[in-house]
Amino acid sequence: MKYLLIGAAALSLTTPVFADSDTTVDADTVLATVNGTDVTLGHVIALRERLPAQFQQLDDATLYQGMLDQVIQQQVLADAATPSKATEIGKENEVRAYLASREIDRLSSEPVSDEALQAAYDAEYGNMEAQPEFNASHILVETEEEAQALIEALDGGADFAELAQEKSTGPSGPNGGQLGWFGPGMMVPEFENAVAGMEPGEVSAPVQTQFGWHVIKLNETRDQDVPELDEVKAELEAMVRNAAVEAEVDRLTGEADISRSEVEIDPALIRQTDLLEE
């Protein structure tokens, strides 16, 4: 998107000229002509639809000038390009990808019915029970002997957070070893199993994981309630739309007249770009 940024920056030096109020403007309205090729309002509109989100946030005047400059620059470069098999094949791929993307966008914008949303919620959360969550701190050291020495120091009245700040090699050490809240599957199994068997306020025996040896203190526990439908509505809508797109792709593929050649191809040939120059 470098060209768009160049065009946007040029706004301080150029002022767009707008059509008179009684002039008919449509997608075929010519905004510029480059080496005999017209650049129309339709080209700019189509380009805006494909812009990344960060550019969509720009104001219309900035977008208009930046995109017009970009299309002009693209046409200049396209005119300078040397025609080849590679460029023709690349154009075919770009057109195919563009049309497919448009169709996916159309399918993804279809409204999700309340029935489909409820069915997705029931499938995802209908049988879910409240999950336990843990708030724990830990001190990570390299050896079991170091971990055991820490436990002995804690038994003697040492402060857990101070020991973590002084001894822990983990990233939570400077914060007193605090890990915050986490649920099932968020920690490595050895760590999770140790925490699940502890009571709040308890300090574990040395626990070995792939990261080293841990001394764990369980601070609190709570149950994570099953979310209400409204809390996960956006997530479920995305799931339903993705499923609808996949189903439509499968349907279209199944109905299409597709015949795959039985020619034997060495997969390594996909890297031989010189074949495009033959």
C-alpha positions in Angstrom: 0.0 0.0 0.0 3.0 2.3 -0.4 1.5 4.1 -3.4 -1.7 4.9 -1.4 0.4 6.5 1.3 2.3 8.5 -1.3 -1.0 9.8 -2.7 -2.4 10.6 0.7 0.7 12.6 1.6 0.4 14.6 -1.6 -3.0 16.0 -0.5 -1.2 18.9 1.1 0.0 19.9 -2.4 -3.0 19.0 -4.5 -6.7 19.7 -4.3 -9.2 17.3 -5.9 -11.6 18.8 -8.5 -15.2 17.8 -8.0 -17.8 17.6 -10.7 -20.4 20.4 -10.9 -23.7 19.6 -9.2 -25.6 19.3 -12.5 -23.0 16.8 -14.0 -24.1 13.2 -14.1 -21.5 11.1 -12.2 -21.5 7.3 -12.4 -19.1 4.4 -12.3 -18.0 5.2 -15.8 -17.0 8.8 -15.0 -13.4 9.2 -16.2 -11.1 10.6 -13.5 -7.9 10.4 -15.5 -6.5 9.0 -18.7 -3.1 7.2 -18.7 -1.5 6.5 -22.0 -4.9 6.2 -23.6 -6.4 4.1 -20.8 -9.3 5.6 -18.8 -9.3 5.5 -15.0 -12.9 5.7 -13.8 -14.7 6.3 -10.6 -15.7 2.6 -10.8 -12.0 1.6 -10.6 -11.6 3.7 -7.4 -14.7 2.3 -5.8 -13.7 -1.3 -6.5 -10.2 -0.6 -5.1 -11.7 0.9 -1.9 -13.6 -2.3 -1.2 -10.4 -4.3 -1.1 -8.4 -1.9 1.1 -7.1 -3.2 4.5 -9.0 -2.0 7.5 -6.4 0.6 8.6 -6.9 2.5 5.3 -10.7 2.2 5.5 -10.5 4.5 8.5 -9.2 7.4 6.5 -11.5 10.2 5.6 -13.1 10.2 2.1 -11.0 13.0 0.7 -7.8 11.4 1.7 -8.9 8.0 0.3 -10.1 9.5 -2.9 -6.9 11.2 -3.8 -4.7 8.4 -2.5 -6.5 5.7 -4.4 -6.7 7.7 -7.6 -3.0 8.3 -7.5 -2.5 4.6 -6.8 -4.6 3.5 -9.8 -2.7 5.9 -12.0 0.7 4.6 -10.8 -0.5 1.0 -11.3 -1.5 1.8 -14.8 1.8 3.4 -15.6 3.6 0.4 -14.2 1.3 -2.0 -16.1 2.0 -0.2 -19.4 5.7 -0.5 -18.7 5.5 -4.3 -18.0 6.7 -6.7 -20.7 4.0 -9.1 -21.7 4.8 -12.7 -21.0 3.3 -16.1 -20.2 4.0 -15.3 -16.5 1.9 -12.1 -16.6 -1.0 -13.7 -18.4 -1.2 -16.6 -16.0 -0.8 -14.2 -13.1 -3.7 -12.1 -14.4 -5.9 -15.3 -14.6 -5.0 -16.2 -11.0 -5.8 -12.6 -9.8 -9.2 -12.6 -11.6 -10.0 -16.0 -10.2 -9.0 -15.1 -6.7 -10.9 -11.8 -6.9 -14.1 -13.4 -8.0 -13.9 -16.1 -5.4 -13.2 -13.5 -2.7 -16.2 -11.5 -3.8 -18.4 -14.6 -3.5 -17.1 -15.5 -0.1 -17.8 -11.9 1.0 -21.4 -12.2 -0.3 -21.9 -15.5 1.5 -20.4 -14.2 4.7 -22.6 -11.1 4.8 -25.8 -13.2 4.8 -27.8 -12.6 8.0 -27.8 -15.3 10.6 -31.2 -16.3 11.8 -32.1 -16.6 15.4 -32.8 -20.3 15.0 -29.3 -20.9 13.5 -27.7 -18.8 16.3 -29.6 -20.8 19.0 -28.6 -24.1 17.4 -25.0 -23.1 17.4 -25.2 -22.0 21.0 -26.8 -25.3 22.0 -24.2 -27.3 20.1 -21.3 -25.3 21.6 -22.4 -24.6 25.1 -25.6 -26.7 25.7 -23.8 -29.5 27.6 -21.1 -27.3 29.1 -20.7 -27.2 32.9 -19.1 -24.5 34.9 -15.3 -24.8 34.6 -12.9 -24.2 37.5 -10.5 -21.3 37.3 -7.4 -20.9 39.3 -5.4 -17.9 40.5 -1.9 -18.9 41.3 1.7 -17.7 41.8 4.9 -19.7 41.2 8.6 -19.6 41.5 10.5 -21.2 38.6 14.1 -22.5 39.2 16.4 -24.9 37.4 16.7 -27.8 39.9 14.6 -29.8 42.3 17.1 -29.0 45.1 16.6 -25.2 44.5 12.8 -25.8 44.6 13.0 -27.7 47.8 15.2 -25.0 49.4 12.5 -22.5 48.6 9.8 -24.6 50.2 11.9 -24.8 53.4 12.4 -21.0 53.3 8.6 -20.6 53.0 8.0 -23.0 55.8 10.3 -20.8 57.9 8.2 -17.7 57.2 9.7 -16.2 54.0 7.4 -14.2 51.8 6.4 -15.9 48.6 6.3 -12.8 46.5 9.7 -11.6 47.7 11.2 -15.0 47.0 9.7 -15.0 43.5 11.2 -11.6 42.8 14.6 -12.7 44.1 14.8 -16.3 42.8 12.4 -17.0 40.0 13.8 -17.4 36.4 10.3 -17.1 34.9 8.8 -13.9 33.4 6.4 -13.6 36.3 9.2 -13.3 38.8 9.3 -9.5 38.9 5.6 -9.5 39.6 6.0 -11.7 42.6 5.3 -14.8 40.6 1.6 -14.0 40.0 0.1 -15.7 37.0 -3.4 -14.4 37.3 -6.5 -16.4 36.5 -6.3 -19.4 34.2 -8.6 -22.3 33.3 -8.2 -25.9 32.1 -5.9 -26.3 29.2 -4.1 -23.0 29.6 -1.1 -24.5 31.5 1.1 -27.5 30.8 -0.5 -30.7 32.2 2.0 -31.2 35.1 1.4 -27.6 36.3 -2.4 -27.9 35.9 -2.6 -31.2 37.6 -0.7 -29.9 40.6 -2.9 -26.8 40.9 -6.1 -28.8 40.5 -5.2 -30.9 43.6 -4.4 -28.0 45.9 -6.5 -25.9 48.3 -6.3 -22.0 48.3 -3.3 -20.8 50.3 -1.5 -24.1 49.9 2.1 -24.3 48.5 3.0 -27.3 46.4 5.9 -29.7 46.5 8.4 -29.2 43.7 6.7 -29.7 40.3 8.7 -30.5 37.2 7.7 -29.3 33.7 9.5 -28.7 30.5 10.4 -25.3 31.8 12.1 -26.4 35.0 11.0 -26.9 38.6 8.1 -24.9 40.1 7.0 -24.0 43.6 3.3 -23.1 43.2 1.0 -21.2 45.5 -2.7 -21.4 44.9 -4.2 -18.1 45.8 -7.9 -18.5 44.8 -10.3 -20.7 42.9 -13.7 -19.9 41.3 -16.1 -21.4 38.8 -16.3 -19.9 35.3 -20.0 -19.8 34.5 -21.3 -20.9 31.1 -21.7 -17.7 29.0 -25.1 -16.4 28.0 -25.9 -16.4 24.3 -25.6 -12.6 24.1 -22.0 -12.8 25.5 -20.9 -15.1 22.6 -23.2 -13.9 19.9 -20.5 -12.4 17.7 -18.3 -15.5 18.0 -21.3 -17.8 17.1 -22.4 -15.7 14.2 -18.9 -16.0 12.7 -19.0 -19.8 13.3 -22.4 -20.0 11.5 -21.2 -17.9 8.6 -18.0 -19.9 8.2 -20.0 -23.1 8.2 -22.4 -21.7 5.6 -19.5 -20.7 3.4 -17.8 -24.2 3.7 -21.1 -25.9 3.0 -21.7 -23.8 -0.2 -18.2 -24.4 -1.4 -18.7 -28.2 -0.9 -22.0 -28.0 -2.7 -20.6 -26.0 -5.7 -17.6 -28.3 -5.9 -19.8 -31.4 -5.8 -22.0 -30.0 -8.6 -19.2 -28.8 -10.8 -17.9 -30.7 -13.8 -14.4 -31.4 -12.5 -11.9 -33.8 -14.1 -8.4 -34.1 -12.8 -5.7 -35.1 -15.2 -3.8 -38.3 -14.4 -0.5 -36.9 -15.5 2.3 -37.6 -13.0 3.8 -34.3 -11.8 6.9 -34.0 -9.6 5.8 -31.7 -6.8 9.2 -29.9 -7.0 8.1 -28.4 -10.3 6.0 -25.8 -8.5 9.3 -24.0 -7.7 10.5 -23.9 -11.3 9.4 -20.4 -12.3 11.5 -20.6 -15.5 8.8 -22.7 -16.9 6.7 -19.6 -17.1 9.1 -18.1 -19.5 9.0 -20.8 -22.1 
